[in-house]
Amino acid sequence: MRIAHLTLILFFIISGCKSSEKTIEQQTDKQSIVDYLFQNYFGENPSASFIVIKDGKLKDCQSFGYADLENKVLATCETNYRIGSVTKQFTAMGILVLIDQGKLNYSTKLTEVIPEFPAYGKEISIKDLLLHRSGLQSYFQLYPKDSEKQIVDKDVLNLLKEQDSLLFPANSQFQYSNSGYAILALIMERVSGKTFKNFMDKEIFKKTGMTSSTVYLKDLIIKNRALGYVFNDTKYINKDHNAWSAVQGDGGIYSSVSDYLNWDKSLYNERLVKENLITDAFSNWDQNGKTQGNGYGFGWNIDFRDGVEYLLHGGSTTGFRSFVLRIPSEKIAVAIYTNTEDHNSRELERKALVLASLYSENSIPMPIDFLLEKEISDNGSENIKEYYNKLILNQENNHINKKDLLTLGFKYLSKKEDKNTFNVFTLLKIQFPKYYGGYFGLAQYYKIKGNNLKAVEHYKQMVDLVKNDQRLLDYSKKMVEQLSQ
């Protein structure tokens, strides 16, 4: 049975089917879709592991590819991956534990805990650090990129002590900050009297039953450890670390997807901290305090879609990519960990959304761009408009995001699949005529194909549509001028 046909079975099952037949068809369909999602990890490739949790119980956990290519060690659900910035939700929880114990509060200033910090940090609060509103400079920019020595959290502090100013006044704006979370790890050490690793072991991992998880230390033996890989045009090579990857607070945890089950359970009760602190972590904040809507909490991106709160975060570090998604109202969570950096966090987010839809029995909408991609893979893109129209008839079960369609078009463009590129961008232009995406995609397509006349036509349309995006507006005007000569 073809994948596209199976997908239609999942979403348009005839109501008169017997329940047992329906269950068999849906289960078969789920595995087909899972295999399609993770096909790039099959065979002699680095690995991916995922878990889906529903109502506090394991719904599915699978792994593909190799945790260790050199020694042919296959990944399992117990494989430990370095999870990059997914670490931040654990670091934030460690701070909340100290707040719950009365040893810190949101308004505690950085210089109260680290008095040797320069005066420019005296207005930075614990809450500012949690919310990426501190204004601290990025240690990526401060540390020489060609240095062979790995830095750790205390080195981040030393780099910041050499500075004399912030990027902006504390709590005046949001700017994602790895430096801030490295400082939070040091604050945890100063207040608790324990190393960051020992504190996390005792207060987080042990209490939640995350028996496989650990904070990275040089020369530490990590059980079931995945090695990191990058592709160098011809083959995968082991590239497990760089100068920044030993910093702990912002991205230094190794964990398995199996352990994520226990972590997710702890977020629905008061095993670690009181409920009001968990609620704070899952809320957006601005300069005036907690607010409604999209934004950032304590180690979580907050995204409301059709009134439903999605909690999500990606992780990116040398040789690894990760992504986690929680939808508390549906009590569903997905974690995906990989040991290759070739597939970005945006792709993993898409996979997580598909898995959430599959295992929520359609209560979570399925991304339409994924269904379109599978249809194109199976049957080509000639009838993509008709297929799209069929999908949007069932909008309750399908999520339409024009930016995702734009991403899909550029995916085909990068793969030099001309017909699919043209058809997806044309569909986007027809369905969303006031959105710049279809025009931009077609302009880029025609430019690459050497059809300057058509490219200019679409860039001119871009100029009329991107008034609020100065970068794209300037680029479009530049292309019109260059290609018109």
N, C-alpha and C positions, 0 to 999 in steps of 0.2 A: 504494500500500500504506500503510495507516494506521500511525502511529508506534507505537502500543501493540502492534500485531501484529508490527511489526518488532522491537520490544524482546524479545518472547517468542521470536522466531526466534533472537536472539542468545544467549539463556540456556537455551533448551530445544530445541536443534537435535536432530532425530532422528538417531540414530547411523548409520543406514543411508544418509544423504545422500551423494552424491558430493562429494569434497573440493573440486572446482572450483566446484560450485554453492554449497556452504557458504561459500566465500571471497567470492563475489560478493554473497551475501545479507548476510554480516557487514559487508562494506565499505559497502554501501548503507545498512545500518542505522546504522553509525557516523556517517556524514555527517548522517543524519536526526536523530540524537541531538545531535550537535554544533550543528546549526542550531537545535534546540529550546533548547539550553543558552544560546545567545548571541542569541536572537531580539530581545532588548531593545536590541541594538546595531545592528540592521539599519536601513537607510534614513538619514534626515537626523538622525543621533544621534552623540554621542561614541563613541569606539572602544573595542574590546577586542582584544588580541592574545594568543594562547597558543602554547605549544610543549609537545610531549610528547617526552621522550627515553627511549629504552630501550636498555640495553646500550651506552651511550655513543654511540648513533646517533640521528639525527633520525627520529622516527616520524611526526610531523605538526606543521605550523605554519600557523596561519591568523589572519587579521585581519578585523574587521568594523567598519563605521562610519568616522567621520572623526577624524583626528588634529588637524585644523584646520577647524572648521566654517565660519569666516568666509571662508576661501580655498578651501574644498572640496577639501582634501587628504586623500585616503583613507589610512587606516592600513595599514601593512605589517608584516611580521615584523622589519623593521629600524627601525621607529619607536621613538624614545627617549622613554620615560615616566619621570616622577619616581616612584621606587618606594617612597618613604616608609620605613617601618621594616624593609623587606626589606634596606635598607642595612646594618642591624646585623650581618648575617652577614659582610659585607665589612669593616666596621670591626673586628670581632672577629678576622678573619683577619689584618688588618694588625698587630694586637697580637701575634698568634701568630708572625708573621714576625719581629718584634723579639725575642720570646722565643727563637725558633729560632736567631737570630743571637747570642744571649747578652747582649743589651742590656737585657733585662727578665727578671723571673720572676714567677710567680703571686703571690708574697708581697711583691713590691715595694710600698711604701706610696705613696699619693697624694702625700703631703707630701715624699717623697724626690725626686719628679720636679718637683713644683710647690711649692717651699718656701714661697711666699708664701700658700699656702692656709691658712685658719684652723686652729687647733689641733684643732677638733672633727673634722677629717678625718684625723688622724694614724693612726687604726687602720684606715682604708679601704685595702684591697689592690687590686691589679690584678684579681685573681680576683673580688673582691666587685663591682667595676664591671662586669665581663663578665657576671656572673650576676644582675644586678639585686638585689644584696644589700647595697648600699652605705648605704642609708638617706638618701641625698641628697634634698633637697627638690626638687619639680618646678618647673622654670622656668616652666611654664605658669601656676602659681599665683603666682609671684613677679613676673612682668612684666605691666604693665597691659594688659588685654584690648582697651582702646580706643586703644592707642598705634598710630600709623601708621608708626613707624620699625621696620624689620626688625632683629631681633637675629641675631647670628652666635655661633659657639661661644665666642669670647672674652668676649662679653657674658654668656653663661650663667655662665662662671667668675666674672665680676664680681658677678653677682647672688648667687651662692653665697658669695662672700667677704663679703658684707654680712650673712650669717646667722651665728648663733652656736650652732646645734645641728642634730642629725640627726633624722629622723623616728623612727628606732629605732637601737639600737647596730649597728654594722657586722657583717654576717654572722649576725645573729640571726633574720632572716626575709627572704622574697622580696617585693619590690614593684617592679613594672615601672617603669623609670626612663629617660626620655629624657635627663635631665640627666647620668646616668652615662655614656652613650655620647657625649655632647658632650665630656665631660671626657676620655674615651679618645682622641678625635681630637686634643685638645690635647696629651695625653701623647705620642702618636705624633709630633707636631711637635717637641716638646722633645727627645725621645730621638734622632730621626732627623736633625734639623737641616733637614728639608724641610717644606714646607707639606703639609697633609693631602692636598690634591689631587695635588701632585707625587709624594708617597709612594705614593698609590694608583695613579696612572698607571704608575709604574715597577715597583712590587713586586707589584701585583695584576693590573691590566688588561693591561699589556704582556706579562707572563709567561704569562698564560692565553689571550692572543689575543682579549681582549674589546675589540676595536678601536673599538666605538661608544660605550662606556661612559665616563662622566666624572663628576666631582664638581661640583655646581652652584656657580657664582660669578656675582655680579651682572654683567650685561652680557656674559656669556660666550655666544658663538654656539654653539649645540648643534645639530649636524646631525640632520636628521629628527626634530626635537623636536615632541612632542605638546603641545598646550595643554590646560590643565585647565578643566573646566566643572562648573557646578552648575545645577540646575533651579529656577527661581523661580516655580513654579506655572503658568506659561504657556509658557515657552521656556527653552532652555539659554543661559546667559550665561557669558562667559569670566571665570573666577575662578582665576587661576593661582597666586596667592601670598597669604599673610597674614603677620602679624608674626613668626611662628615658622618659616616654611617655608624660610628661608635657613640654618638651622642644619645643619651638614654631617654630623657624626658619627652622629647618630641617624636621619637620613632624607634626606640631601641628594644621593643618587646618581641620575643619569639613566642608564637602560640599556634595551636592547631584549631581547625574548625570544630572538632569534637569538643574542645574546651569552651567554645563560644556558646554551646548549649547551656552550660552552667552559668556563664556570665549573663546571658539573656534572662535566665530565671531570676537572678538576683536583682534585676532592674524592675521587677514587678512586686517586690516586697521590701522590708526594711532590714534585710540581712546585713547590709553594709552601712547605710545611713538612713535617716528619717525620710519619710515620703516627701516632705516639703522641699528637701534638698534635691531629691531626684527630679521633682517637678521643675525646680530652678534650672537644672542641667538641660532639660528638654524644652527650654523656652528661649525665645529670641530676646535680646537685650539691646538697648541703645543708650545714649548718654544720659537719658532720664530714668532708666531702669527697665524692668520687664515689659515687653510689648507683645502684641499679637502679630502674627504674620511670619513671613520668611526671614531668615537670618542665620544667626549662629548662637548656640548655647555653650555649654561647657564641654568642649571636645566633640560636638555634634553640629552638623549642618541641619537647619530646620527648614523644611520645604512643605508648604501646604498645597495640596492638589485636590481641587474640587471639595475643599473643606476638610480634607483628611490630612493629618499630620504625618509626614515622612521624616524619619530621623536617619541620616546617612552620613557616611564619611569614607573617603578613599585614602589609600596609603601608597606612597611611591618612594622607593629607595633603591640603591644600586642592586640590580639583579632581582628585584621583587616588586610586585604590584598586589594590592589588596583592596577590597571594598566590602563594607557592611551596610545593611539596610534593616531598619526596624519600623514597623507600622503598628504602634501600640493599640490603636482601636480595633485592629484585626488580630492582635496578638500573634503576629507573624514576623519572623526575622530571617534574614539571609546573610551568610558570610561567605565570601569567595577569596581564597588566598592562592597566589601563584608565585613561582620562582623564576619568572622572566619579566623583563621590563619592556618587552616588545608590544604588549597590548596594554593600552593606557587605562587609567581609572575610569574614564568615560565609558569605554567598552565594557568594563566590569560592572559598572552601574546598570547599564542596559541589560546585561545578563541577570543581574539581581532582580530587576523589575520583572523580567520575563518569568523567572523562577517564582517570585512572589505571586504573580498572577496564576501560574499553573497550579500551585499548591494551596491557593486560597479558594479554589473552586469558583474562580472568576469574580470574587468580590473585589479583587484588585484589578484594575484595567490592564489589558495587555498592550504594550507599545505597538502602535500600528506599523512603525517603520520596520520592526522586526518581522512582522507578518508579511510585509511587502518584500523584504529581503529574501525570505524563505520561498515566497511565491516566484520571485525572479530566479532564484537558484534552481527551482524545480521546473518551471515552465517558461522562463524567459520574461522579458519586460514588455512585450508587444501589447498585451492586454492589461497593463498595469492600471490604467484608469478605471476600467470596469471592475477590476478586483478591489481597488480602493473604494469605489462607490458602494460595493457590497459590504465592505468592512465598516464604513461609517454609518450604515443603517443600524448597526449594533453598538452605538457609541458608549452605552453603559459598560460594556465589557471590553472596550478598546480605547486606549488613550492616544489622542492625536496631539502631536507636538511638532510644529512646523520646523523648529530648529533641528529636531532629530531627523526629519526628512532631508534637510540640508546636509547634515552630517553623512547620511547615507549616500547622497549624490556625490559628495566629495570622496567618499570611500571608493566608489566605482571609478571616479576620475583618477585617483592615485593608482588604481590597478589597471588603468588604460582600457577599461571596458566601455568603449565609446557609446554603444547602443544603450546600455543600461544607464550610463551617465546622462545622456540626452533625455531619455524617457523620464527619469526621476526628476530632473530639474524642470522639465516641461510640465510634469504633473504638479510640482510645487508652484510654478508660476500660474497655472490655471486655477488651482484650488485656493491659492492665497495671493490674489493679484495686487494687494496693497502691502505685501511683505517683500522685502528686498531679496530674500534668499534665492528664489528661482531665477531672477534676473542676474544676480551675482554669479550663480553657478553656471548659467548659460554663457555669460560674458567670459568667464575663465575658460570654459570649454572651447568656445569659438576662438579665443586668443591662442590657445595651445594648438588648435587645428589650423591656424594661420588665416582664418576668415576674419580679417580686421574689420570689415564693414559690419558684420553681424555683432562682433564683439563691442564695437563702439555704440551700436544701437542699444545694446543692453546696459552698457556702462552709463549711458545717458539716462536711461530709466532709473538706474541706481541713484543718480544725483538727485532725482525727484523724490526718492523714497527714504533716504538715510540722513535726513536733516539733523537728527539727534545723535548721530555717530560721526564725529569729526574725522576720525581716522579713516573710516570707510569712504566718507565723502571726499576727503583729499585724495585717496587712492583712486577713486572712480574718475575724478577730474583729471588726474595725472594720466590715467590710461586713455581717456578720451583724447587728450592732447597728443600723447605719444603715438597712438595707433591711427590718428587722423592724418599724420604727416605723410 
